[in-house]
Amino acid sequence: MSEIEIGRAKRGRRAYAFDDIAIVPSRRTRDPEEVNVSWQIDAYRFELPILAAPMDSVVSPATAIALGQYGGLGVLNLEGLWTRYDDPTDLLDEVAGLEGVAAVSRLQEIYSEPIKPELITQCVRQVRDAGVTVAAALSPQRTKEFAKTVVDAGVDMFVIRGTTVSAEHVSGQAEPLNLKEFIYELDVPVIVGGCATYQAALHLMRTGAAGVLVGFGGGAAHTTRSVLGVAVPMASAVADVAAARRDYLDESGGRYVHVIADGSIGRSGDIAKAIACGADAVMVGSPLARATEAPGKGFHWGAEAHHAQLPRGQRVEFGTIGSLEEILFGPSRVADGTMNLVGALRRAMATTGYTELKEFQRIEVVVQ
């Protein structure tokens, strides 16, 4: 791979964001109705390749149930307001009304309330009782503490999600989470991330994870690049991790690890580009935060926004544009790619002649 000289002592590889690339039409076209956008991870099949990010502005038990009934997967945030308070409705109203810099300090106060194991159980069982697949997320720091509670509550899929998750965390202060050992002992499939490089993804795949999250999550509400200087453009990140999946498939004798793009996916075209770069599915926040049912009431924020020592996110106002059903399936009343996400993906695949997601991963792309 060619590198660019940044200065006499440093070279860097050129990387591309979704905005830098475009999908190339092929010689064949199809009807959108012939396109199949379903996918399967472990024993679980979904009609939509869309996971709702575990963010309080996007996923409540009620919206997780609704998305599951539409064919997607809502991932519960087990470090959020629903596991800290019996009824966070008033607090969500308050967050929506905060102004300016006061929002960060007030979010820190609200999220300083301890997580209650009984509320974790309550949230998971509420979704399970609705008859949809239950996925729930914890950060690597909280996983050992609450994992047994989560599994005992009846979760179907466990998500370990952080800004950057590695298979080898070195700490002189506490015994770190041994991902390989943890996943081996767990009875449910695990999705883990974020990661953004070939090598990091390969190490995560070797832990036994069923899926790997690519990116740093919370794209629209994330300030990690400004605060830490850490970022990898998503088109290159997804393509690199897809290459790790291919090589791990050979290395493991046929074990397929799913690649889930998580970050910088704000519009329907980004979903199509993520899959074109090699993703099996996408985890989204901001598109679903615009739904009238979203608990954030048109505002969007992630866990990084209320970090006790170093906030790396912000509360962003998007407003609401339609129901969850309209955002997923239309009809769209806007021309900016924020509504009818599934219809747009179907049309992108049909326009280029593909009917299956795994085939669409091979589509030609160009750098703009």
C-alpha positions in Angstrom: 0.0 0.0 0.0 1.4 3.4 -0.9 2.1 5.9 1.8 2.3 9.7 1.7 5.2 11.5 3.2 3.8 13.9 5.9 7.2 15.2 6.8 10.8 13.8 6.9 10.1 11.7 10.0 6.5 10.6 9.4 4.6 8.8 6.6 0.9 7.9 6.6 -1.4 5.8 4.5 -4.2 7.6 2.7 -7.6 6.7 4.0 -11.1 7.4 2.7 -14.4 8.3 4.3 -17.8 7.3 2.9 -18.1 10.8 1.4 -14.9 10.2 -0.6 -16.2 7.1 -2.5 -19.1 6.3 -4.8 -20.8 3.1 -6.0 -20.4 2.3 -9.7 -23.4 1.0 -11.6 -23.0 -2.4 -13.4 -24.3 -3.6 -16.8 -27.4 -5.1 -15.2 -30.4 -3.5 -13.3 -33.2 -5.1 -11.4 -36.5 -4.3 -9.8 -36.1 -3.2 -6.1 -38.9 -5.6 -5.2 -36.5 -8.5 -6.1 -33.8 -7.4 -3.6 -33.3 -9.3 -0.4 -31.7 -7.3 2.4 -32.0 -9.9 5.2 -28.9 -11.2 7.0 -28.1 -13.7 9.7 -25.7 -13.8 12.6 -25.2 -17.0 14.5 -28.8 -18.5 14.9 -30.6 -15.2 14.5 -32.0 -13.9 11.2 -33.1 -10.3 10.6 -35.0 -8.9 7.7 -33.1 -5.6 7.9 -29.3 -5.2 8.1 -29.8 -2.4 10.6 -28.9 -2.3 14.3 -29.9 0.6 16.5 -26.9 1.9 18.5 -27.1 1.5 22.2 -27.6 5.2 22.9 -30.3 6.6 25.2 -31.4 9.1 22.6 -32.2 6.2 20.2 -33.0 3.0 22.1 -35.5 2.5 24.9 -37.1 -0.9 25.7 -40.1 0.3 23.7 -38.1 1.3 20.6 -36.0 -1.9 20.8 -39.3 -3.8 20.6 -40.6 -1.7 17.7 -37.4 -2.1 15.7 -37.4 -5.8 16.3 -40.9 -6.1 15.1 -39.9 -4.3 11.9 -37.1 -6.8 11.3 -34.1 -4.9 12.7 -32.3 -5.2 16.0 -32.4 -2.6 18.8 -29.4 -2.8 21.2 -30.2 -1.8 24.8 -27.8 0.5 26.5 -27.3 -1.2 29.9 -25.4 1.7 31.3 -28.1 4.2 30.3 -31.0 5.9 32.1 -33.3 2.9 32.0 -30.9 0.9 34.2 -30.2 3.8 36.6 -33.8 5.1 37.1 -37.1 3.5 37.5 -38.7 6.0 35.1 -36.3 8.3 33.2 -39.1 10.1 31.3 -38.7 13.4 33.2 -34.9 13.3 32.9 -35.2 12.8 29.1 -37.5 15.8 29.0 -34.9 17.8 31.0 -32.0 16.8 28.7 -34.0 17.9 25.7 -34.4 21.3 27.3 -30.7 21.9 28.3 -28.8 24.7 26.6 -25.2 25.3 25.7 -22.3 24.1 27.9 -24.7 23.3 30.8 -25.8 20.2 28.9 -22.4 18.4 29.4 -22.2 19.0 33.2 -25.9 18.2 33.7 -25.5 14.9 31.7 -22.5 14.0 34.0 -24.7 14.6 37.0 -27.6 12.5 35.7 -25.4 9.6 34.7 -23.6 9.5 38.0 -26.5 7.6 39.5 -25.4 3.9 40.0 -26.5 1.2 37.7 -29.0 -1.2 39.3 -28.9 -4.9 38.4 -32.6 -5.3 39.0 -33.3 -2.6 36.3 -31.0 -4.4 33.9 -33.1 -7.6 34.4 -36.3 -5.6 34.0 -35.3 -4.0 30.7 -34.1 -7.2 29.1 -37.2 -9.1 30.1 -39.5 -6.4 28.9 -38.0 -6.8 25.4 -37.9 -10.6 25.6 -41.5 -10.8 26.6 -42.4 -8.9 23.4 -41.1 -11.8 21.4 -38.2 -10.1 19.6 -34.5 -10.9 19.7 -32.9 -9.2 22.7 -29.4 -7.5 22.3 -27.8 -5.5 25.1 -24.6 -3.6 25.4 -22.0 -2.9 28.0 -18.7 -1.2 27.9 -15.5 -3.3 28.4 -15.1 -1.6 31.8 -18.5 -2.8 33.0 -18.7 -6.2 31.3 -17.3 -8.4 34.1 -19.4 -6.7 36.7 -22.8 -7.1 35.0 -22.4 -9.9 32.5 -23.9 -12.6 34.6 -27.0 -10.4 35.4 -27.4 -9.8 31.7 -27.2 -13.4 30.6 -29.4 -14.6 33.5 -32.1 -12.0 32.4 -32.3 -13.8 29.1 -30.4 -11.8 26.6 -30.0 -13.4 23.1 -26.9 -11.4 22.0 -24.3 -9.6 24.0 -22.6 -6.5 22.7 -19.3 -5.2 24.1 -19.0 -1.7 22.7 -16.4 1.0 23.4 -14.7 3.8 21.6 -11.8 1.5 20.9 -11.8 -2.1 22.1 -8.8 -4.4 21.9 -8.2 -8.0 22.5 -5.2 -7.1 24.6 -5.8 -4.4 27.2 -2.8 -3.8 29.4 -3.5 -2.3 32.9 -1.4 -2.0 36.0 -4.4 -1.0 38.1 -6.9 -3.8 37.7 -7.2 -7.2 36.0 -8.4 -6.5 32.5 -11.2 -8.3 30.7 -9.9 -11.4 29.0 -12.1 -11.3 25.9 -11.2 -14.8 24.6 -11.9 -16.4 27.9 -15.0 -14.4 28.5 -16.5 -15.2 25.1 -15.7 -18.9 25.4 -17.5 -19.1 28.7 -20.6 -17.2 27.6 -23.6 -19.1 26.3 -24.7 -16.3 23.8 -23.0 -14.8 20.7 -20.9 -11.7 21.3 -20.5 -8.7 19.1 -17.4 -6.6 20.1 -15.9 -3.3 19.0 -15.0 -0.7 17.9 -11.9 -1.3 15.9 -10.7 0.3 12.8 -7.6 -1.6 11.6 -6.9 -5.0 10.0 -4.7 -6.2 12.8 -7.0 -5.1 15.6 -10.0 -6.7 13.9 -8.1 -10.0 13.3 -7.2 -10.2 17.1 -10.9 -9.6 18.0 -12.0 -12.3 15.6 -9.6 -14.7 17.2 -11.4 -14.2 20.6 -14.4 -16.0 19.2 -16.6 -13.0 18.6 -19.6 -13.6 16.3 -19.4 -10.0 15.0 -17.0 -7.1 15.0 -18.0 -3.4 15.2 -16.0 -1.2 12.9 -15.6 2.5 13.8 -15.9 4.5 17.0 -19.7 4.8 17.1 -21.6 7.9 17.9 -20.4 9.6 14.7 -22.7 12.7 14.6 -22.4 13.2 18.4 -18.8 12.2 18.7 -15.8 14.5 19.4 -13.1 11.9 19.9 -11.2 13.2 16.9 -11.1 16.7 18.4 -10.4 15.6 22.0 -8.1 12.6 21.5 -7.0 13.1 17.9 -8.1 9.5 17.2 -10.1 8.7 14.0 -10.0 6.4 10.9 -12.2 7.3 7.9 -14.9 4.7 7.7 -14.7 3.5 4.1 -11.0 2.4 4.6 -11.8 1.0 8.1 -14.6 -1.2 6.8 -12.6 -2.4 3.8 -9.6 -3.2 6.1 -11.7 -5.2 8.5 -13.5 -7.0 5.7 -10.0 -8.1 4.6 -9.3 -9.4 8.1 -12.6 -11.3 7.9 -11.6 -12.9 4.7 -8.1 -13.9 6.0 -9.6 -15.2 9.3 -12.1 -17.3 7.3 -9.1 -19.1 5.8 -7.1 -19.2 9.0 -10.0 -20.7 11.1 -11.1 -23.2 8.5 -14.3 -21.5 7.6 -15.5 -19.5 10.5 -17.3 -16.3 9.3 -17.2 -13.3 11.5 -19.8 -10.6 10.7 -18.6 -7.0 10.1 -20.9 -4.3 11.3 -20.1 -0.7 10.4 -20.6 1.6 13.4 -20.1 5.3 12.9 -20.4 8.0 10.3 -23.6 6.5 8.9 -26.1 9.4 8.8 -27.9 8.8 5.5 -29.2 6.0 3.4 -26.3 6.4 0.9 -23.8 5.7 3.8 -25.6 2.4 4.5 -25.2 1.3 0.8 -21.5 2.4 0.8 -20.8 0.6 4.1 -22.1 -2.7 2.6 -20.3 -2.0 -0.7 -17.0 -1.7 1.3 -17.7 -5.1 2.9 -20.0 -4.7 5.9 -22.7 -7.3 6.6 -24.9 -4.8 8.5 -24.7 -1.3 10.0 -25.3 0.1 13.5 -26.9 3.5 13.3 -27.8 6.3 15.8 -28.6 9.6 14.2 -31.0 8.4 11.5 -33.2 6.8 14.1 -32.8 9.7 16.6 -35.0 11.6 14.2 -38.0 9.3 14.7 -40.9 10.7 16.7 -40.7 7.6 18.9 -37.0 8.2 19.8 -36.5 8.8 23.5 -34.2 11.7 22.8 -37.1 13.8 21.4 -35.0 15.0 18.5 -31.8 15.3 20.4 -28.9 12.8 20.1 -26.0 11.9 22.4 -23.9 8.9 23.3 -22.0 7.6 26.3 -19.0 9.7 25.5 -21.0 12.9 26.1 -21.3 12.3 29.9 -17.8 10.7 30.6 -17.0 11.8 34.2 -13.4 12.9 33.4 -13.1 13.5 29.7 -16.3 14.0 27.7 -15.8 13.2 24.0 -19.3 13.8 22.7 -22.0 16.3 22.5 -25.7 16.5 22.5 -26.8 17.3 19.0 -30.2 18.5 17.9 -31.7 16.9 14.8 -35.4 17.4 15.3 -37.9 14.8 14.3 -38.9 14.1 10.7 -41.3 11.1 10.9 -42.2 7.9 12.5 -39.7 5.0 12.9 -41.6 3.1 10.2 -41.3 6.1 7.8 -37.6 6.5 8.5 -37.1 2.8 7.8 -39.6 2.2 5.0 -40.9 5.5 3.8 -42.6 7.2 2.1 -39.9 9.9 2.3 -40.8 13.5 2.4 -37.2 14.7 2.1 -34.6 14.3 -0.5 -31.5 14.1 1.7 -31.4 10.4 2.5 -32.7 10.5 6.1 -36.0 8.7 5.4 -36.8 5.4 3.7 -33.4 3.9 4.6 -34.4 0.4 3.5 -36.0 1.5 0.3 -32.9 3.4 -0.6 -30.7 0.4 0.0 -32.9 -1.8 -2.1 -32.9 0.7 -4.9 -29.1 1.1 -4.7 -28.7 -2.7 -5.0 -31.3 -3.0 -7.8 -29.7 -0.1 -9.7 -26.4 -2.0 -9.7 -28.0 -5.4 -10.5 -27.6 -7.1 -7.1 -30.2 -9.0 -5.1 -28.2 -10.2 -2.0 -26.1 -8.3 0.5 -23.1 -10.6 0.2 -23.1 -10.1 -3.5 -23.3 -6.4 -3.2 -20.1 -6.4 -1.1 -18.3 -7.1 -4.4 -19.6 -4.0 -6.2 -17.1 -1.7 -7.8 -16.5 1.7 -6.0 -14.5 4.7 -7.1 -12.7 7.5 -5.2 -14.3 10.8 -6.0 
